[in-house]
Amino acid sequence: MKAVVCTRYGGPEVLEFRDVPMPEPKAGEVRVKVMATSVTSGDSRLRAARFPAGMGLIARLVFGIRGPRQPIFGTEFAGVVDAIGADVRRFRPGDAVMAFPGGKMGCHAEYRCVAETGPIALKPDGLSFAKAATLCFGGSTALHFIDVAAVASGGRVLIVGASGAVGSALVQLACHRGAQVTAVCSARNADLVRGLGAEAVIDYATTDFLGDAGAYDVIFETVGSITTRAALPLLRPHGRFVAIAAGLPDMLATIGAPGRGGRRVIAGPATERPEHVQQLADMVAGGMLRPVVDGTYGFDDIAAAHAYVDTGRKRGSVAILLDPAARA
Ligand SMILES: NC(=O)c1ccc[n+]([C@@H]2O[C@H](COP(=O)([O-])OP(=O)(O)OC[C@H]3O[C@@H](n4cnc5c(N)ncnc54)[C@H](OP(=O)(O)O)[C@@H]3O)[C@@H](O)[C@H]2O)c1
């Protein structure tokens, strides 16, 4: 089968198409023909070895010193089950599914095997493969941090980077919990985030919001534009600053310090839970969540998709179509 392989860190030009062995489903696994996948900020960061501040050495130890240890990127996909291993009960060949291998990656390929008890769910009817393939990276991250930050009904929540894959999911999930959401984004994305449920929108290019002392219960930071020191005064007592694009200073700040009035810093990788995939599918089917897809690229144009994601300016997610029918 055809796969996109990255054996050294660098620009989008390091990506190569290669023929790799077709995966065979083991007992308890399904093999899925990938109809669509995504290029996420995570794929872009890893390819470029553009790790958060102070995390370069740790990240290279985890992901590979000279080049990525897992050469096939892609954290999420949607497709059709084409083969099943022994003892599989939940799925049958022909089922339309969405899946989130997450940090294990390997989705920028024509086929991917997943354990039937793993991060996989039936694709909601009426949701295109392209949209289903872009739901989990931002959605699962948002589900994790919304829970850890204990976003509650009536709480005041600030979301910095509300127009990205993670931010657009956070806005919707926080609104669904009954929080009052203020979204920070550029003027071109104001209508998008209002449409997702934000009550107030701040254009970061024209408005300094760092003076809103004690205004928020929770701040989600998905860009890395606000330091912990600047964020803590914006929180009410016992408020939470969630540094999703955290560098080492934010990680160290999670340890806590006296004089913060119970204000906490939350940072670190989101926990990927298999049940998130079903939860996200159910939320879409129930009209509580809608995937935001910025644009689609053909599989052959995946390097161009990487170049676009590298800009850090995408709205929601970028889908890669392995089959043109995935768009519908
Ligand atoms: N901790 C974890 O487990 C975890 C998991 C997933 C992702 N992440 C990290 O979370 C971050 C966000 O990921 P993503 O996929 O959502 O990114 P993304 O889709 O690339 O989103 C970036 C968005 O932020 C906006 N933006 C840029 N500068 C801004 C600013 N100063 N203020 C407000 N908005 C701004 C951009 O639009 P404009 O340029 O038009 O403003 C764009 O829509 C990444 O650093 C990623 O690595 C962490």
The ligand as an SDF file (V2000), in Angstrom:
LIG
                    3D

 48 52  0  0  0  0  0  0  0  0999 V2000
   -1.2280   19.2980   25.2360 N   0  0  0  0  0  0  0  0  0  0  0  0
   -1.6890   18.4830   24.3140 C   0  0  0  0  0  0  0  0  0  0  0  0
   -1.9180   17.2940   24.5480 O   0  0  0  0  0  0  0  0  0  0  0  0
   -1.9990   19.0100   22.9480 C   0  0  0  0  0  0  0  0  0  0  0  0
   -2.8360   18.2900   22.0930 C   0  0  0  0  0  0  0  0  0  0  0  0
   -3.1510   18.8410   20.8550 C   0  0  0  0  0  0  0  0  0  0  0  0
   -2.5720   20.0590   20.4680 C   0  0  0  0  0  0  0  0  0  0  0  0
   -1.7100   20.6910   21.3100 N   0  0  0  0  0  0  0  0  0  0  0  0
   -1.1040   21.9760   20.9510 C   0  0  0  0  0  0  0  0  0  0  0  0
   -2.1360   22.9350   20.9680 O   0  0  0  0  0  0  0  0  0  0  0  0
   -1.8000   23.9680   20.0590 C   0  0  0  0  0  0  0  0  0  0  0  0
   -3.0180   24.2930   19.2170 C   0  0  0  0  0  0  0  0  0  0  0  0
   -3.2560   23.2350   18.3230 O   0  0  0  0  0  0  0  0  0  0  0  0
   -4.3110   23.4080   17.1450 P   0  0  0  0  0  0  0  0  0  0  0  0
   -4.2430   22.1610   16.3760 O   0  0  0  0  0  0  0  0  0  0  0  0
   -5.6030   23.8640   17.6640 O   0  0  0  0  0  0  0  0  0  0  0  0
   -3.6130   24.6090   16.3290 O   0  0  0  0  0  0  0  0  0  0  0  0
   -4.1200   25.2920   14.9900 P   0  0  0  0  0  0  0  0  0  0  0  0
   -5.3220   24.5490   14.5040 O   0  0  0  0  0  0  0  0  0  0  0  0
   -2.9480   25.4650   14.1230 O   0  0  0  0  0  0  0  0  0  0  0  0
   -4.6720   26.7010   15.5140 O   0  0  0  0  0  0  0  0  0  0  0  0
   -4.0450   27.8560   15.6170 C   0  0  0  0  0  0  0  0  0  0  0  0
   -5.1640   28.9410   15.6260 C   0  0  0  0  0  0  0  0  0  0  0  0
   -4.7780   29.9800   16.5050 O   0  0  0  0  0  0  0  0  0  0  0  0
   -5.0340   31.2350   15.8750 C   0  0  0  0  0  0  0  0  0  0  0  0
   -4.0580   32.1940   16.4130 N   0  0  0  0  0  0  0  0  0  0  0  0
   -2.7970   32.4410   15.9800 C   0  0  0  0  0  0  0  0  0  0  0  0
   -2.2100   33.3530   16.7790 N   0  0  0  0  0  0  0  0  0  0  0  0
   -3.1140   33.6840   17.7340 C   0  0  0  0  0  0  0  0  0  0  0  0
   -3.0900   34.5520   18.8720 C   0  0  0  0  0  0  0  0  0  0  0  0
   -2.0160   35.2810   19.1770 N   0  0  0  0  0  0  0  0  0  0  0  0
   -4.1920   34.6270   19.6500 N   0  0  0  0  0  0  0  0  0  0  0  0
   -5.2890   33.8910   19.3650 C   0  0  0  0  0  0  0  0  0  0  0  0
   -5.3760   33.0560   18.2940 N   0  0  0  0  0  0  0  0  0  0  0  0
   -4.3010   32.9460   17.4970 C   0  0  0  0  0  0  0  0  0  0  0  0
   -4.9050   30.9580   14.3880 C   0  0  0  0  0  0  0  0  0  0  0  0
   -5.7450   31.8080   13.6030 O   0  0  0  0  0  0  0  0  0  0  0  0
   -5.2780   33.3210   13.2240 P   0  0  0  0  0  0  0  0  0  0  0  0
   -3.8400   33.2460   12.8080 O   0  0  0  0  0  0  0  0  0  0  0  0
   -6.2040   33.7710   12.1550 O   0  0  0  0  0  0  0  0  0  0  0  0
   -5.4690   34.0900   14.4920 O   0  0  0  0  0  0  0  0  0  0  0  0
   -5.4040   29.5200   14.2510 C   0  0  0  0  0  0  0  0  0  0  0  0
   -6.8020   29.4530   13.9510 O   0  0  0  0  0  0  0  0  0  0  0  0
   -0.5780   23.4960   19.2780 C   0  0  0  0  0  0  0  0  0  0  0  0
    0.5630   24.1200   19.8280 O   0  0  0  0  0  0  0  0  0  0  0  0
   -0.5350   22.0160   19.5490 C   0  0  0  0  0  0  0  0  0  0  0  0
    0.7680   21.5100   19.4900 O   0  0  0  0  0  0  0  0  0  0  0  0
   -1.4150   20.2000   22.5410 C   0  0  0  0  0  0  0  0  0  0  0  0
  1  2  1  0
  2  3  2  0
  2  4  1  0
  4  5  1  0
  4 48  2  0
  5  6  2  0
  6  7  1  0
  7  8  2  0
  8  9  1  0
  8 48  1  0
  9 10  1  0
  9 46  1  0
 10 11  1  0
 11 12  1  0
 11 44  1  0
 12 13  1  0
 13 14  1  0
 14 15  2  0
 14 16  1  0
 14 17  1  0
 17 18  1  0
 18 19  2  0
 18 20  1  0
 18 21  1  0
 21 22  1  0
 22 23  1  0
 23 24  1  0
 23 42  1  0
 24 25  1  0
 25 26  1  0
 25 36  1  0
 26 27  1  0
 26 35  1  0
 27 28  2  0
 28 29  1  0
 29 30  1  0
 29 35  2  0
 30 31  1  0
 30 32  2  0
 32 33  1  0
 33 34  2  0
 34 35  1  0
 36 37  1  0
 36 42  1  0
 37 38  1  0
 38 39  2  0
 38 40  1  0
 38 41  1  0
 42 43  1  0
 44 45  1  0
 44 46  1  0
 46 47  1  0
M  CHG  2   8   1  16  -1
M  END
$$$$
